[in-house]
Amino acid sequence: MSREQITELVKVYIDQSAQGIEIENPKFDFKFKWYDLKSTSGLSEFLKDSSSMANTFGPDGYIVIGFNDKTKVFHSSPFKESGLGDTSALPDIISRHIDRPFLVNYYEMQHGENILGILHFPPSIDKPHFIRNYKIEKNGNVREEHNKVFIRKNSQTYTANKYDFELMVYDRKNILPEYELHCSFHRDAFSLDYRNMDGGEYPIPVKIVLNIENSGRRPVSVCGFKVTLSEFSDFSDHEVNTFNSSGLLNTFTLIVQSGEIAKSQIDLYSEKFYTYRKGNEIFSSIRTNMRRLPMKSFELTLTNGKIITGELTITD
């Protein structure tokens, strides 16, 4: 659905709710305020609600932020209320915490004097989506549960059961998404590209020969690539290595037709700066453990502004 169609759908559901008409769509939910994505409880709630939308049988899912459908009260909810500065952080959060990341689009609409946030979840053929480490905070204590799968039933969210898993497998076989991209590379095609450096600190420069398979309905034009790698399952920020494409990819976009596989050599640079020696150590460690990295995700930016995320495949 287009942005205009989505905002019209939201208006219809708000009008129905105002008239006391129950919304009989398990993949539509209202939330009064933004999730606090800087807190453990807020992040866990976001991961639970968003992954349940992606896991649930049926068409597109929506979470509309800024309206309480029980009290019929609005609360202006621009994205900055999440505690984050940029909506581009949403795909990164999902990639870091969800096994088999899913697509999420974010829009804002003006409704009277209020700004409403809209999280849009296209149907996923990659379900079930697991939360790697689901954290529950209560009375100052944090309890972790691993590989949690949630699903929507009526207007509530539940832990998935055997029947739900079977329905997810059935549903994904019947969905051909508009955008579906898979990225892979051979471990020998990931190489260090240091040249003349002085004694300062620099991003780690690497080259990668990337394969991009387009199994969606639409051709895509790729203008940005990001890969996130970690040698640890339960990682801290300093144990995650993220590499971004250079500006050249923005100048010379890569077009991949539907049903085709494109290959391209891409220059990447780490987001963090290191000395030459430390950069070599990090690269060597990743290279040595590449076959068994527990986290290896990608993010592709398209020229139309869409961001596609997924798990990166590394072959021998």
C-alpha positions in Angstrom: 0.0 0.0 0.0 1.1 3.6 -0.7 1.6 6.1 2.1 -1.6 7.9 1.1 -3.6 4.7 1.3 -2.1 3.9 4.7 -3.0 7.3 6.1 -6.5 7.0 4.8 -6.9 3.6 6.4 -5.7 5.0 9.7 -8.3 7.8 9.5 -11.0 5.2 8.9 -10.0 3.2 11.9 -9.8 6.3 14.1 -13.3 7.3 13.0 -14.6 3.8 13.7 -13.1 3.8 17.2 -14.5 7.2 17.9 -18.0 5.8 17.1 -17.5 2.8 19.4 -17.0 0.3 16.6 -14.6 -2.5 17.4 -11.7 -2.9 15.0 -11.7 -6.5 13.9 -8.2 -6.6 12.5 -5.5 -8.4 14.6 -2.8 -6.7 12.6 -3.8 -3.2 13.6 -3.1 -1.7 17.0 -3.2 1.7 18.6 -0.6 2.9 21.1 -1.0 6.1 23.2 2.7 7.1 23.4 6.0 6.2 21.7 8.0 3.3 23.1 11.0 4.5 25.1 13.6 2.8 22.9 16.4 3.9 25.3 15.1 1.8 28.2 15.1 -2.0 28.6 11.3 -2.2 29.1 10.5 0.1 26.2 12.8 -1.7 23.8 11.4 -5.1 24.8 7.9 -3.9 24.3 8.7 -2.5 20.9 10.4 -5.8 19.8 7.5 -7.8 21.1 4.8 -5.7 19.4 6.7 -5.3 16.1 7.8 -9.0 15.8 4.2 -10.2 16.6 2.9 -8.1 13.7 5.5 -9.6 11.3 4.7 -13.1 12.6 0.9 -12.9 12.3 -1.0 -14.5 9.4 -2.5 -12.0 6.9 -1.8 -8.8 5.1 0.1 -5.7 6.2 0.3 -4.8 9.9 0.1 -1.4 11.5 0.9 0.2 14.9 -0.5 3.7 15.1 1.2 5.8 17.9 -0.6 8.8 19.5 -4.2 7.6 20.1 -5.8 5.6 22.9 -8.7 3.7 21.4 -10.2 3.0 24.9 -10.3 6.6 26.2 -10.5 8.2 22.7 -7.7 10.6 23.7 -4.9 11.8 21.4 -1.3 12.4 22.3 1.0 14.1 19.7 3.8 11.6 19.1 6.6 12.6 16.8 9.5 10.1 16.5 11.8 12.1 18.8 9.6 10.9 21.7 11.2 7.5 21.2 14.5 8.8 22.5 16.2 8.3 19.2 17.1 11.0 16.8 16.6 9.4 13.4 14.0 6.9 12.0 16.9 5.1 10.2 17.7 3.5 13.6 14.6 1.3 13.5 15.9 -1.2 11.0 19.2 -1.4 12.9 17.4 -2.1 16.1 15.5 -4.9 14.5 18.6 -6.4 12.9 20.5 -6.4 16.2 17.8 -8.0 18.2 15.6 -10.1 15.9 16.7 -13.4 14.2 15.6 -13.0 10.5 15.0 -9.3 10.4 11.8 -8.0 8.8 10.8 -4.8 6.9 9.3 -1.9 8.8 8.3 1.5 7.3 7.6 4.6 9.4 5.4 7.5 8.5 4.0 10.4 10.3 0.6 12.1 9.7 -1.1 15.2 11.0 -4.5 14.6 12.6 -6.0 17.8 13.9 -3.4 19.3 16.2 -1.6 16.0 16.8 1.2 14.1 15.0 0.6 10.4 14.8 3.3 7.9 14.1 2.6 4.9 11.9 4.7 1.7 11.9 3.9 -0.3 8.8 4.8 -4.0 8.6 4.5 -5.6 5.1 3.8 -9.3 5.0 6.9 -11.4 5.8 7.9 -14.6 4.0 10.8 -15.1 6.5 8.7 -15.8 9.6 9.0 -16.9 12.3 10.9 -14.0 13.7 12.7 -14.7 17.0 13.7 -12.1 19.6 17.2 -13.3 20.5 17.3 -12.1 24.0 13.9 -10.9 25.3 14.4 -8.9 28.5 11.6 -8.4 31.1 12.2 -5.7 33.7 10.3 -5.9 36.9 11.0 -4.1 40.2 14.4 -3.2 39.0 15.3 -6.8 38.1 15.9 -7.9 34.5 15.0 -11.5 33.4 16.0 -12.8 30.0 14.3 -15.3 27.8 16.0 -16.5 24.6 14.4 -17.0 21.2 11.0 -15.7 22.0 8.3 -15.7 19.3 5.2 -13.6 19.6 2.0 -13.5 17.6 -1.2 -11.5 17.5 -4.6 -13.0 18.2 -7.6 -10.7 18.0 -6.3 -7.6 19.8 -3.8 -9.3 22.1 -0.2 -10.5 21.8 0.7 -14.1 22.8 3.7 -16.5 22.8 3.4 -18.6 19.7 2.4 -22.3 20.0 2.8 -25.2 17.7 -0.3 -24.4 15.6 1.0 -20.8 15.2 4.3 -22.0 13.8 2.5 -24.2 11.3 0.4 -21.3 10.2 3.5 -19.1 9.8 5.1 -21.7 7.5 1.9 -21.9 5.5 1.5 -18.2 5.2 5.0 -17.4 4.0 4.6 -19.9 1.2 1.6 -17.8 -0.1 3.3 -14.4 -0.1 5.4 -13.0 -2.9 6.7 -9.7 -1.4 7.1 -6.5 -3.3 10.7 -6.2 -2.0 12.7 -9.3 -1.0 16.5 -9.2 -1.3 19.2 -11.7 -0.1 22.8 -10.9 0.2 25.8 -13.3 0.3 29.5 -13.4 -0.3 32.4 -15.9 -0.3 34.6 -15.6 2.8 37.6 -15.0 0.5 35.8 -12.1 -1.0 36.1 -10.1 2.2 39.5 -8.4 2.2 41.4 -5.7 4.0 42.2 -2.6 1.9 44.7 -0.5 3.9 46.8 1.8 1.9 49.2 4.6 2.9 48.3 5.5 6.5 50.1 7.6 9.0 50.0 7.1 12.8 46.4 8.3 13.4 43.1 6.5 13.7 41.0 5.6 10.7 37.9 3.5 9.8 38.8 -0.1 8.9 38.7 -0.2 5.0 37.5 -3.5 3.5 36.5 -4.7 0.0 33.7 -7.1 -0.5 32.4 -8.9 -3.6 28.7 -9.0 -2.9 25.9 -11.1 -4.4 22.4 -9.6 -4.3 19.5 -11.9 -5.2 16.1 -10.2 -5.9 13.3 -12.6 -5.2 10.6 -9.8 -4.9 8.2 -8.6 -7.5 9.9 -5.3 -8.2 13.3 -4.4 -9.7 15.4 -2.4 -7.2 18.1 0.3 -7.4 20.6 -0.1 -4.5 22.4 3.1 -3.4 23.8 2.0 0.0 25.0 -1.1 1.8 25.7 -1.8 5.5 26.9 -5.0 7.1 26.9 -5.7 10.9 29.1 -8.5 12.2 29.7 -9.8 15.8 31.6 -12.7 17.1 29.4 -12.9 20.2 25.7 -14.0 20.7 25.1 -11.7 23.7 27.1 -8.7 22.5 27.8 -5.2 23.8 28.0 -2.2 21.6 31.8 -2.3 21.5 31.6 -5.9 20.3 29.6 -5.1 17.2 31.4 -4.1 14.0 29.4 -2.2 11.4 30.7 -1.4 7.9 29.1 1.1 5.5 29.5 1.6 1.8 31.5 4.5 0.4 29.9 7.4 -1.4 30.6 5.8 -4.7 27.6 3.5 -4.3 25.4 6.6 -4.1 26.9 7.8 -7.4 26.8 4.6 -9.3 23.7 2.7 -8.1 23.3 -1.0 -8.5 20.1 -2.2 -10.3 18.9 -5.7 -9.7 15.9 -7.0 -11.8 13.3 -9.2 -10.2 14.4 -12.8 -10.3 18.0 -12.0 -11.0 21.3 -12.1 -9.0 23.8 -9.2 -9.3 27.4 -9.2 -8.3 29.3 -6.1 -7.3 32.6 -5.2 -5.6 31.8 -2.7 -2.8 34.2 -0.6 -0.7 33.2 -0.6 3.0 34.4 1.4 6.0 33.9 0.6 9.7 31.8 3.1 11.6 34.4 3.3 14.4 38.0 4.6 14.1 41.0 2.6 15.1 44.8 2.6 14.8 46.3 0.6 12.0 47.4 -2.1 14.4 44.0 -2.4 16.2 42.1 -2.3 12.9 44.2 -5.2 11.6 43.5 -7.2 14.8 39.8 -6.7 14.5 39.7 -7.6 10.8 41.8 -10.7 11.4 39.6 -11.9 14.2 36.4 -11.5 12.1 38.1 -13.2 9.2 39.2 -16.1 11.3 35.8 -16.7 12.9 33.7 -15.7 9.8 32.2 -19.2 9.3 30.6 -19.2 12.8 29.7 -15.6 13.4 26.4 -15.6 15.5 25.5 -12.2 14.1 25.8 -11.2 10.4 23.1 -8.9 9.1 22.9 -6.6 6.1 21.0 -3.4 5.3 20.4 -2.2 1.8 19.2 1.3 1.0 17.2 1.8 -2.2 17.0 5.0 -4.2 13.3 5.2 -3.4 14.2 5.5 0.3 13.2 2.0 1.3 15.6 0.0 3.6 15.8 -3.7 3.2 17.3 -5.8 6.0 18.2 -9.5 6.4 20.7 -12.1 7.5 23.9 -12.1 5.5 25.0 -15.5 4.1 28.7 -16.2 4.1 29.9 -19.2 1.9 33.1 -21.1 1.9 
